[in-house]
Amino acid sequence: MTTERTGPPKAARRPELDAIRTLVVVGLVFFHSALVFDTRDDYYVKNADTTDVTTVLAGIGVVWAMPMLFLIAGLGSWHSLRRRGPARFAVERLLRLGVPLVFAILTIIPVPQWLRLRADPGYHEPYLRFLPRFFDVHLDLSDFPFVLRGRYFEAGHLWFVVLLLAFSLLLAPLIRWFPRDRGRRIRDHLAAAAQRRGAILLPAVPVAVVSALMGLEEAFAAWSRWAYLLFFLYGFVLAADERFRTAMRRDAVPAAVLGAVLFLVGMPGFLVVGNVFGGDPFTDMTPLAIGARILYGATGWCWLVAILGLLDRRRPAPAAVQESPGGLGRRLYGYLATAALPLYVLHQPIVVAVAYGVVGWGAPIVAKYVVIVAISLTLTVAAYDLLVRRTRLTRSLFGMRG
């Protein structure tokens, strides 16, 4: 008689996480298109007429969207580490994140910077002549993990991939060296504490403190990179015990209400610091600015708990979907669930290129915005479908499994 050795059981997939991730990535097309018309933001391409409305509307999204992506990445990292171990996990992260990062920087990331320069009527440099200047870089460790610096060089919207890759590579040796027994005891204590009503909201405190003292980074969707590290680690811990998931479902409604109250109280503070006092609410150390950032950080965690808890209802799949694995709903889910990273990588250069051609039109802001969103979404999905997903090589270059 032989005994087959098996690894840890595979966790059941949570479709709501794939849906949220895809929603956020698609929403970024709307968000970045709006920055073309935003008065405050220094986007690559700017419309002649701008508006402050986009600042308020964007605030509703930035407070939870990118933190959610880091939290979901942390959840996935727990399961990946259990299956692969630290060494294989690090290799997998380099392949899934490092390869598309390098490939995109070499191919499409320079485009927005070139179009920013082309917005100047006096600039006529061809793209191929601009490229060497984009890649004129030097090593600078002061802005970790963004260690390559240059006058024109940037990771662009792939700052998310840079941070996620850095967090993952830091996590792998930490897990390898941290004593398992001690980790299990800490996890059990935290999970037991989470069974108390409202305790799952306490992680908002470190996020609020980091936001207040470290400030917010406008280039990183209005959050500190160290707050993103907290969200990533929170996701990793939450995936380790089902009691955390139960607590989020239980306290989802109170978290939603509290988050709404904190947002309504804190958002005016940002507007007052910026518009009345002429300061920078993201970095100023005045009491009002610090207070606004505290409420902002706490709001972010509350909304994450609310969204995940409200969507996690463990309802059985509809009979039609269960009986027909190849049904339209299942196929669409499978298509979008694997498309999130490629769509994210592709979308911003396309939005900038489309906006570059549209801002010169003599049309109202709303009309231009609708056109930019519609064309950008169409081209992004088409580029993914026709240029990325159909061959093993291109799938690998964009971080997809073969």
The 8 nearest C-alpha neighbors of each residue, nearest first, counted from 0:
[[1, 2, 3, 4, 5, 6, 7, 8],
 [2, 0, 3, 4, 5, 6, 7, 8],
 [1, 3, 4, 0, 5, 6, 7, 8],
 [4, 2, 5, 1, 0, 6, 7, 8],
 [5, 3, 2, 6, 1, 7, 8, 0],
 [4, 6, 3, 7, 8, 2, 82, 9],
 [7, 5, 8, 82, 4, 81, 9, 83],
 [6, 8, 82, 9, 81, 5, 10, 78],
 [9, 7, 10, 6, 5, 82, 11, 81],
 [8, 10, 7, 11, 78, 82, 6, 12],
 [11, 9, 12, 8, 78, 13, 7, 238],
 [10, 12, 13, 9, 8, 14, 78, 313],
 [13, 11, 14, 10, 16, 9, 17, 15],
 [12, 14, 15, 16, 11, 17, 311, 10],
 [15, 13, 17, 16, 12, 18, 332, 336],
 [14, 16, 18, 17, 13, 19, 310, 311],
 [17, 15, 19, 18, 14, 13, 20, 71],
 [16, 18, 20, 14, 336, 15, 19, 21],
 [17, 19, 15, 21, 16, 20, 22, 14],
 [20, 18, 22, 16, 21, 17, 15, 23],
 [19, 21, 17, 23, 22, 18, 16, 68],
 [20, 22, 24, 18, 339, 23, 19, 25],
 [23, 21, 19, 25, 20, 24, 26, 18],
 [22, 24, 26, 20, 21, 25, 64, 19],
 [25, 23, 21, 27, 26, 22, 343, 20],
 [26, 24, 22, 27, 23, 28, 21, 29],
 [27, 25, 23, 29, 28, 24, 22, 30],
 [26, 28, 30, 24, 29, 25, 31, 23],
 [27, 29, 26, 31, 30, 25, 32, 372],
 [30, 28, 32, 26, 27, 31, 372, 33],
 [31, 29, 27, 33, 32, 28, 26, 34],
 [30, 32, 34, 33, 28, 29, 27, 35],
 [31, 33, 29, 30, 34, 35, 28, 372],
 [32, 34, 30, 31, 35, 36, 29, 53],
 [35, 33, 37, 31, 36, 32, 42, 40],
 [34, 36, 45, 33, 32, 37, 46, 44],
 [35, 37, 49, 34, 46, 33, 50, 45],
 [38, 36, 34, 49, 50, 39, 53, 40],
 [39, 37, 49, 50, 51, 40, 36, 54],
 [40, 38, 37, 41, 51, 54, 34, 50],
 [39, 41, 42, 37, 38, 34, 35, 217],
 [42, 40, 39, 43, 45, 34, 38, 37],
 [41, 43, 44, 40, 34, 35, 45, 115],
 [42, 44, 115, 111, 45, 41, 112, 351],
 [45, 43, 42, 35, 115, 355, 351, 354],
 [46, 44, 35, 36, 42, 47, 43, 358],
 [45, 47, 358, 48, 36, 35, 49, 44],
 [46, 48, 45, 49, 358, 36, 359, 35],
 [47, 49, 46, 36, 50, 364, 45, 38],
 [50, 48, 36, 38, 37, 46, 47, 51],
 [49, 51, 38, 37, 52, 36, 53, 48],
 [52, 50, 53, 54, 38, 37, 55, 49],
 [53, 51, 54, 50, 55, 56, 37, 57],
 [52, 54, 56, 51, 55, 37, 57, 33],
 [55, 53, 57, 52, 51, 56, 58, 37],
 [56, 54, 58, 57, 53, 52, 59, 51],
 [55, 57, 53, 58, 54, 59, 52, 60],
 [56, 58, 54, 60, 59, 55, 53, 61],
 [59, 57, 55, 61, 60, 56, 62, 54],
 [60, 58, 57, 56, 61, 62, 55, 63],
 [59, 61, 57, 58, 62, 64, 63, 56],
 [62, 60, 58, 64, 63, 59, 57, 220],
 [61, 63, 299, 60, 59, 58, 64, 295],
 [62, 64, 299, 61, 66, 67, 60, 65],
 [65, 63, 67, 61, 66, 60, 23, 62],
 [64, 66, 68, 67, 63, 69, 61, 220],
 [67, 65, 69, 63, 68, 64, 230, 70],
 [66, 68, 70, 64, 65, 69, 63, 71],
 [69, 67, 65, 71, 66, 70, 72, 20],
 [68, 70, 231, 72, 66, 67, 71, 230],
 [69, 71, 234, 231, 67, 230, 73, 72],
 [72, 70, 74, 68, 73, 69, 67, 234],
 [73, 71, 69, 75, 70, 74, 76, 68],
 [72, 74, 234, 235, 231, 76, 70, 71],
 [75, 73, 234, 235, 71, 238, 72, 76],
 [74, 76, 72, 73, 78, 77, 79, 71],
 [77, 75, 79, 73, 74, 78, 80, 72],
 [78, 76, 235, 80, 75, 79, 74, 238],
 [77, 79, 81, 75, 76, 80, 82, 74],
 [80, 78, 76, 82, 81, 77, 83, 75],
 [81, 79, 84, 83, 77, 82, 78, 88],
 [82, 80, 78, 79, 83, 84, 77, 7],
 [81, 83, 79, 80, 84, 78, 7, 6],
 [84, 82, 80, 87, 88, 81, 79, 85],
 [83, 85, 80, 87, 86, 81, 88, 82],
 [86, 84, 171, 88, 87, 80, 175, 89],
 [87, 85, 89, 88, 84, 90, 171, 83],
 [88, 86, 90, 83, 89, 85, 84, 91],
 [87, 89, 85, 91, 86, 90, 83, 80],
 [90, 88, 92, 86, 87, 91, 168, 85],
 [91, 89, 87, 93, 92, 88, 94, 86],
 [90, 92, 88, 94, 93, 89, 95, 87],
 [93, 91, 95, 89, 94, 90, 96, 88],
 [94, 92, 97, 90, 96, 91, 95, 89],
 [93, 95, 91, 98, 92, 97, 96, 90],
 [94, 96, 398, 92, 93, 91, 97, 98],
 [97, 95, 93, 92, 98, 94, 99, 398],
 [98, 96, 93, 100, 94, 99, 95, 101],
 [97, 99, 94, 101, 100, 96, 396, 102],
 [100, 98, 397, 102, 396, 101, 398, 97],
 [101, 99, 97, 103, 98, 102, 96, 104],
 [100, 102, 104, 98, 99, 103, 97, 105],
 [101, 103, 99, 105, 104, 100, 98, 106],
 [104, 102, 106, 105, 107, 100, 101, 99],
 [105, 103, 108, 101, 102, 106, 107, 100],
 [104, 106, 102, 103, 101, 107, 108, 109],
 [105, 107, 103, 104, 108, 102, 109, 110],
 [106, 108, 103, 110, 109, 104, 105, 348],
 [107, 109, 104, 110, 103, 106, 155, 111],
 [110, 108, 112, 107, 111, 113, 133, 104],
 [109, 111, 113, 108, 112, 107, 114, 348],
 [112, 110, 114, 113, 348, 109, 351, 115],
 [111, 113, 115, 114, 109, 110, 116, 43],
 [112, 114, 110, 116, 115, 111, 117, 109],
 [113, 115, 117, 111, 116, 112, 110, 118],
 [114, 116, 43, 112, 113, 118, 117, 44],
 [117, 115, 113, 114, 118, 119, 122, 112],
 [116, 118, 114, 119, 115, 122, 113, 123],
 [117, 119, 116, 115, 120, 114, 44, 122],
 [118, 120, 117, 121, 122, 116, 115, 123],
 [121, 119, 122, 118, 117, 123, 116, 115],
 [120, 122, 119, 123, 117, 118, 116, 124],
 [121, 123, 119, 120, 117, 124, 116, 118],
 [122, 124, 125, 121, 117, 120, 119, 116],
 [123, 125, 122, 126, 128, 129, 117, 127],
 [126, 124, 128, 127, 129, 123, 113, 130],
 [125, 127, 129, 128, 130, 124, 113, 110],
 [128, 126, 130, 129, 125, 131, 124, 132],
 [127, 129, 125, 126, 130, 131, 124, 132],
 [128, 130, 126, 127, 132, 131, 125, 133],
 [131, 129, 133, 127, 132, 128, 126, 134],
 [132, 130, 134, 133, 129, 135, 128, 127],
 [131, 133, 135, 130, 134, 129, 151, 128],
 [134, 132, 152, 151, 130, 131, 135, 129],
 [133, 135, 131, 132, 136, 152, 130, 149],
 [134, 136, 132, 133, 149, 131, 137, 152],
 [137, 135, 149, 148, 134, 147, 152, 138],
 [136, 138, 148, 147, 149, 139, 135, 146],
 [137, 139, 147, 146, 148, 140, 136, 149],
 [138, 140, 146, 141, 147, 148, 137, 142],
 [141, 139, 146, 143, 142, 138, 144, 145],
 [140, 142, 139, 143, 146, 145, 144, 138],
 [143, 141, 145, 140, 144, 146, 139, 147],
 [144, 142, 145, 140, 146, 141, 139, 165],
 [143, 145, 146, 142, 165, 162, 161, 140],
 [146, 144, 143, 142, 147, 161, 140, 148],
 [145, 147, 139, 140, 144, 138, 143, 142],
 [148, 146, 138, 137, 145, 139, 136, 149],
 [149, 147, 136, 137, 138, 139, 152, 146],
 [148, 150, 136, 152, 151, 135, 137, 147],
 [149, 151, 152, 148, 133, 135, 136, 132],
 [150, 152, 133, 149, 153, 132, 112, 134],
 [151, 153, 133, 149, 150, 134, 148, 136],
 [154, 152, 155, 151, 148, 149, 108, 109],
 [153, 155, 157, 158, 156, 104, 108, 152],
 [156, 154, 153, 157, 158, 108, 111, 109],
 [155, 157, 158, 154, 159, 347, 344, 219],
 [158, 156, 159, 160, 155, 154, 161, 344],
 [157, 159, 161, 156, 160, 154, 162, 155],
 [158, 160, 157, 162, 161, 163, 156, 219],
 [159, 161, 163, 157, 158, 162, 164, 96],
 [162, 160, 158, 164, 159, 163, 165, 157],
 [163, 161, 165, 159, 164, 160, 166, 158],
 [162, 164, 160, 166, 165, 161, 159, 167],
 [163, 165, 167, 161, 162, 166, 160, 168],
 [166, 164, 162, 168, 167, 163, 169, 161],
 [167, 165, 163, 169, 164, 168, 162, 170],
 [168, 166, 170, 164, 169, 165, 163, 171],
 [167, 169, 165, 170, 171, 166, 89, 164],
 [170, 168, 166, 167, 171, 165, 172, 173],
 [169, 171, 167, 173, 168, 172, 166, 174],
 [170, 172, 85, 174, 173, 168, 169, 89],
 [173, 171, 175, 174, 170, 176, 169, 85],
 [174, 172, 170, 176, 175, 171, 177, 169],
 [173, 175, 177, 172, 171, 176, 170, 85],
 [174, 176, 172, 173, 177, 85, 171, 178],
 [175, 177, 173, 174, 172, 178, 179, 171],
 [176, 178, 174, 175, 173, 179, 182, 181],
 [179, 177, 181, 180, 182, 176, 175, 174],
 [180, 178, 182, 181, 183, 177, 174, 184],
 [179, 181, 183, 182, 178, 184, 185, 177],
 [180, 182, 184, 183, 178, 179, 185, 177],
 [183, 181, 179, 185, 180, 184, 186, 178],
 [182, 184, 186, 180, 181, 185, 179, 187],
 [185, 183, 187, 181, 186, 182, 188, 180],
 [186, 184, 182, 188, 187, 183, 189, 181],
 [185, 187, 183, 189, 184, 188, 190, 182],
 [186, 188, 184, 190, 185, 189, 191, 183],
 [189, 187, 191, 185, 186, 190, 192, 184],
 [188, 190, 192, 186, 191, 187, 193, 185],
 [189, 191, 193, 187, 192, 188, 242, 243],
 [190, 192, 188, 193, 189, 194, 187, 242],
 [191, 193, 189, 194, 190, 195, 188, 198],
 [194, 192, 190, 198, 195, 199, 191, 189],
 [195, 193, 192, 191, 246, 196, 190, 242],
 [196, 194, 193, 198, 192, 197, 191, 199],
 [195, 197, 198, 194, 250, 193, 246, 199],
 [196, 198, 199, 200, 195, 250, 201, 193],
 [199, 197, 193, 200, 201, 195, 196, 192],
 [198, 200, 193, 197, 201, 246, 247, 202],
 [199, 201, 198, 202, 197, 203, 301, 254],
 [200, 202, 203, 198, 199, 204, 197, 205],
 [203, 201, 204, 200, 205, 199, 206, 300],
 [202, 204, 297, 201, 206, 300, 205, 200],
 [203, 205, 207, 202, 206, 201, 208, 297],
 [206, 204, 208, 207, 203, 202, 209, 229],
 [207, 205, 203, 209, 296, 204, 208, 226],
 [206, 208, 296, 293, 204, 210, 297, 205],
 [207, 209, 205, 211, 210, 206, 212, 204],
 [210, 208, 206, 212, 213, 211, 207, 205],
 [211, 209, 207, 214, 208, 213, 292, 212],
 [210, 212, 289, 208, 292, 293, 209, 214],
 [211, 213, 209, 214, 210, 208, 289, 284],
 [214, 212, 209, 210, 211, 215, 223, 282],
 [213, 215, 282, 210, 281, 211, 212, 223],
 [214, 216, 222, 223, 281, 221, 210, 217],
 [217, 215, 221, 223, 222, 218, 219, 214],
 [216, 218, 221, 219, 220, 215, 222, 281],
 [217, 219, 216, 220, 221, 222, 158, 156],
 [220, 218, 217, 216, 221, 222, 223, 158],
 [221, 219, 217, 218, 222, 61, 216, 65],
 [220, 222, 217, 216, 215, 219, 61, 218],
 [223, 221, 215, 216, 220, 219, 224, 226],
 [222, 224, 215, 226, 216, 225, 214, 210],
 [223, 225, 227, 226, 222, 228, 219, 216],
 [226, 224, 228, 227, 223, 229, 209, 213],
 [225, 227, 229, 223, 228, 224, 206, 209],
 [228, 226, 230, 224, 225, 229, 66, 231],
 [229, 227, 225, 231, 226, 230, 232, 224],
 [228, 230, 226, 232, 227, 231, 233, 225],
 [231, 229, 233, 70, 227, 228, 232, 69],
 [230, 232, 73, 70, 69, 228, 234, 229],
 [233, 231, 235, 229, 234, 230, 73, 228],
 [234, 232, 230, 236, 235, 231, 229, 237],
 [233, 235, 73, 70, 74, 237, 231, 232],
 [234, 236, 73, 74, 232, 77, 233, 238],
 [237, 235, 233, 239, 234, 238, 232, 186],
 [238, 236, 234, 239, 243, 235, 233, 240],
 [237, 239, 74, 236, 235, 240, 234, 77],
 [238, 240, 236, 237, 235, 77, 241, 186],
 [239, 241, 242, 238, 243, 237, 190, 244],
 [242, 240, 244, 243, 245, 239, 238, 237],
 [241, 243, 245, 244, 240, 190, 246, 194],
 [244, 242, 246, 241, 245, 237, 240, 190],
 [243, 245, 241, 247, 242, 246, 248, 237],
 [244, 246, 242, 248, 243, 247, 249, 241],
 [247, 245, 249, 243, 244, 248, 250, 194],
 [248, 246, 308, 244, 250, 249, 245, 251],
 [247, 249, 308, 245, 251, 246, 250, 309],
 [248, 250, 246, 247, 251, 245, 308, 252],
 [251, 249, 247, 253, 248, 252, 254, 246],
 [252, 250, 305, 308, 254, 248, 247, 253],
 [251, 253, 255, 254, 250, 305, 256, 309],
 [254, 252, 256, 255, 250, 251, 257, 305],
 [253, 255, 301, 251, 257, 305, 252, 256],
 [256, 254, 305, 252, 258, 253, 257, 302],
 [255, 257, 253, 259, 258, 254, 252, 260],
 [258, 256, 254, 260, 259, 255, 253, 261],
 [259, 257, 298, 301, 255, 261, 256, 260],
 [258, 260, 262, 256, 257, 261, 255, 263],
 [259, 261, 257, 263, 262, 258, 264, 256],
 [262, 260, 258, 264, 259, 263, 294, 298],
 [261, 263, 265, 259, 264, 260, 266, 298],
 [262, 264, 260, 261, 265, 266, 259, 267],
 [265, 263, 261, 262, 266, 260, 267, 268],
 [264, 266, 291, 262, 268, 294, 267, 263],
 [265, 267, 268, 269, 262, 263, 264, 270],
 [268, 266, 270, 269, 265, 271, 264, 263],
 [267, 269, 271, 266, 291, 265, 270, 272],
 [270, 268, 272, 266, 267, 280, 271, 273],
 [269, 271, 267, 273, 268, 272, 274, 266],
 [270, 272, 275, 268, 274, 273, 269, 267],
 [273, 271, 276, 269, 278, 270, 280, 275],
 [274, 272, 277, 278, 270, 271, 279, 275],
 [273, 275, 271, 277, 270, 272, 276, 278],
 [276, 274, 271, 277, 272, 273, 270, 278],
 [277, 275, 272, 278, 274, 273, 271, 279],
 [276, 278, 273, 274, 275, 272, 279, 271],
 [279, 277, 273, 272, 276, 280, 283, 274],
 [278, 280, 281, 283, 273, 282, 272, 277],
 [279, 281, 288, 269, 283, 272, 282, 273],
 [282, 280, 215, 279, 214, 283, 216, 288],
 [281, 283, 214, 280, 279, 215, 284, 288],
 [284, 282, 279, 280, 285, 288, 281, 278],
 [285, 283, 289, 288, 282, 286, 212, 287],
 [284, 286, 288, 287, 283, 289, 290, 280],
 [287, 285, 289, 288, 290, 284, 291, 283],
 [288, 286, 290, 285, 289, 291, 268, 272],
 [287, 289, 280, 291, 285, 290, 286, 283],
 [290, 288, 211, 292, 286, 291, 287, 284],
 [289, 291, 293, 287, 288, 292, 286, 294],
 [292, 290, 265, 288, 294, 268, 289, 293],
 [291, 293, 295, 211, 289, 294, 290, 210],
 [294, 292, 207, 290, 296, 211, 295, 291],
 [293, 295, 297, 291, 292, 265, 296, 261],
 [296, 294, 292, 298, 293, 297, 291, 299],
 [297, 295, 207, 299, 293, 206, 298, 294],
 [296, 298, 203, 294, 207, 299, 300, 295],
 [299, 297, 258, 295, 301, 296, 300, 261],
 [298, 300, 62, 63, 296, 302, 297, 301],
 [299, 301, 303, 203, 302, 297, 298, 304],
 [302, 300, 254, 258, 298, 304, 303, 299],
 [301, 303, 305, 299, 304, 300, 258, 255],
 [302, 304, 300, 306, 305, 301, 307, 299],
 [303, 305, 301, 302, 307, 306, 247, 308],
 [304, 306, 251, 302, 255, 308, 254, 303],
 [307, 305, 303, 309, 308, 304, 302, 310],
 [308, 306, 310, 304, 309, 305, 311, 303],
 [309, 307, 248, 247, 251, 305, 311, 306],
 [308, 310, 306, 311, 307, 251, 305, 248],
 [309, 311, 307, 308, 312, 306, 15, 248],
 [312, 310, 308, 309, 313, 307, 248, 15],
 [311, 313, 314, 310, 309, 248, 308, 315],
 [314, 312, 311, 315, 310, 316, 13, 15],
 [313, 315, 312, 316, 311, 317, 310, 14],
 [316, 314, 313, 317, 318, 321, 312, 320],
 [315, 317, 321, 318, 314, 320, 319, 313],
 [318, 316, 320, 319, 321, 315, 322, 314],
 [317, 319, 321, 320, 322, 316, 323, 315],
 [320, 318, 322, 317, 321, 323, 326, 316],
 [319, 321, 323, 318, 317, 322, 324, 326],
 [322, 320, 318, 319, 323, 324, 316, 317],
 [321, 323, 319, 320, 318, 324, 326, 317],
 [322, 324, 320, 326, 325, 321, 319, 329],
 [325, 323, 326, 320, 321, 322, 329, 330],
 [324, 326, 323, 330, 329, 327, 320, 328],
 [327, 325, 323, 329, 328, 324, 330, 320],
 [326, 328, 330, 329, 331, 325, 320, 332],
 [329, 327, 331, 330, 326, 332, 320, 325],
 [328, 330, 332, 326, 331, 327, 333, 325],
 [331, 329, 333, 327, 332, 328, 334, 326],
 [330, 332, 334, 328, 333, 329, 327, 335],
 [333, 331, 329, 335, 330, 334, 336, 328],
 [332, 334, 330, 336, 331, 335, 329, 337],
 [333, 335, 331, 332, 336, 337, 330, 338],
 [334, 336, 338, 332, 337, 333, 331, 21],
 [337, 335, 333, 17, 338, 334, 332, 339],
 [338, 336, 335, 339, 334, 333, 399, 340],
 [337, 339, 335, 341, 336, 340, 342, 334],
 [338, 340, 342, 21, 341, 337, 343, 24],
 [339, 341, 343, 342, 338, 344, 398, 397],
 [342, 340, 344, 343, 397, 338, 339, 345],
 [343, 341, 345, 339, 340, 344, 346, 338],
 [342, 344, 340, 341, 345, 346, 24, 339],
 [343, 345, 341, 342, 346, 340, 157, 103],
 [346, 344, 342, 343, 341, 347, 379, 348],
 [345, 347, 349, 343, 379, 342, 348, 344],
 [346, 348, 350, 349, 345, 351, 156, 31],
 [349, 347, 351, 350, 111, 346, 352, 110],
 [348, 350, 352, 347, 346, 351, 375, 353],
 [351, 349, 347, 353, 375, 348, 352, 354],
 [350, 352, 354, 348, 349, 353, 355, 111],
 [353, 351, 349, 355, 354, 350, 348, 356],
 [354, 352, 350, 356, 355, 351, 371, 349],
 [353, 355, 357, 351, 356, 352, 358, 371],
 [356, 354, 352, 353, 357, 358, 351, 44],
 [355, 357, 354, 353, 358, 359, 352, 360],
 [356, 358, 354, 359, 360, 355, 353, 367],
 [359, 357, 46, 360, 354, 355, 356, 367],
 [358, 360, 357, 361, 356, 46, 355, 47],
 [359, 361, 358, 362, 357, 367, 356, 363],
 [360, 362, 359, 363, 358, 367, 357, 364],
 [361, 363, 360, 366, 367, 364, 365, 359],
 [364, 362, 366, 365, 367, 361, 368, 360],
 [365, 363, 367, 366, 368, 362, 36, 48],
 [364, 366, 368, 367, 363, 369, 362, 370],
 [365, 367, 369, 363, 368, 364, 370, 362],
 [368, 366, 370, 364, 365, 369, 371, 363],
 [367, 369, 365, 371, 366, 370, 364, 372],
 [370, 368, 372, 366, 367, 371, 373, 365],
 [369, 371, 367, 373, 368, 372, 374, 366],
 [372, 370, 368, 374, 369, 373, 375, 354],
 [373, 371, 375, 369, 370, 374, 376, 29],
 [372, 374, 370, 376, 375, 371, 369, 377],
 [373, 375, 377, 371, 376, 372, 370, 378],
 [376, 374, 372, 378, 350, 377, 373, 371],
 [377, 375, 379, 373, 374, 378, 372, 380],
 [376, 378, 374, 375, 380, 379, 381, 373],
 [377, 379, 381, 375, 376, 380, 382, 374],
 [380, 378, 382, 376, 381, 377, 346, 375],
 [379, 381, 383, 382, 377, 378, 384, 376],
 [382, 380, 378, 384, 383, 379, 385, 377],
 [383, 381, 379, 386, 385, 380, 384, 378],
 [384, 382, 387, 380, 381, 386, 385, 388],
 [383, 385, 381, 388, 382, 386, 387, 380],
 [384, 386, 382, 383, 381, 387, 389, 388],
 [385, 387, 382, 383, 384, 388, 389, 393],
 [388, 386, 383, 393, 394, 389, 384, 385],
 [387, 389, 394, 384, 390, 383, 386, 393],
 [388, 390, 387, 385, 386, 391, 384, 394],
 [391, 389, 392, 393, 388, 394, 387, 386],
 [390, 392, 394, 401, 393, 395, 389, 388],
 [393, 391, 395, 394, 390, 396, 401, 387],
 [392, 394, 396, 387, 395, 390, 391, 397],
 [395, 393, 399, 391, 397, 392, 388, 396],
 [396, 394, 398, 392, 393, 397, 399, 391],
 [395, 397, 393, 99, 394, 398, 98, 392],
 [398, 396, 99, 394, 395, 341, 399, 393],
 [399, 397, 95, 395, 99, 396, 96, 394],
 [400, 398, 394, 395, 397, 401, 95, 337],
 [399, 401, 395, 398, 394, 95, 391, 337],
 [400, 391, 399, 394, 395, 392, 390, 398]]
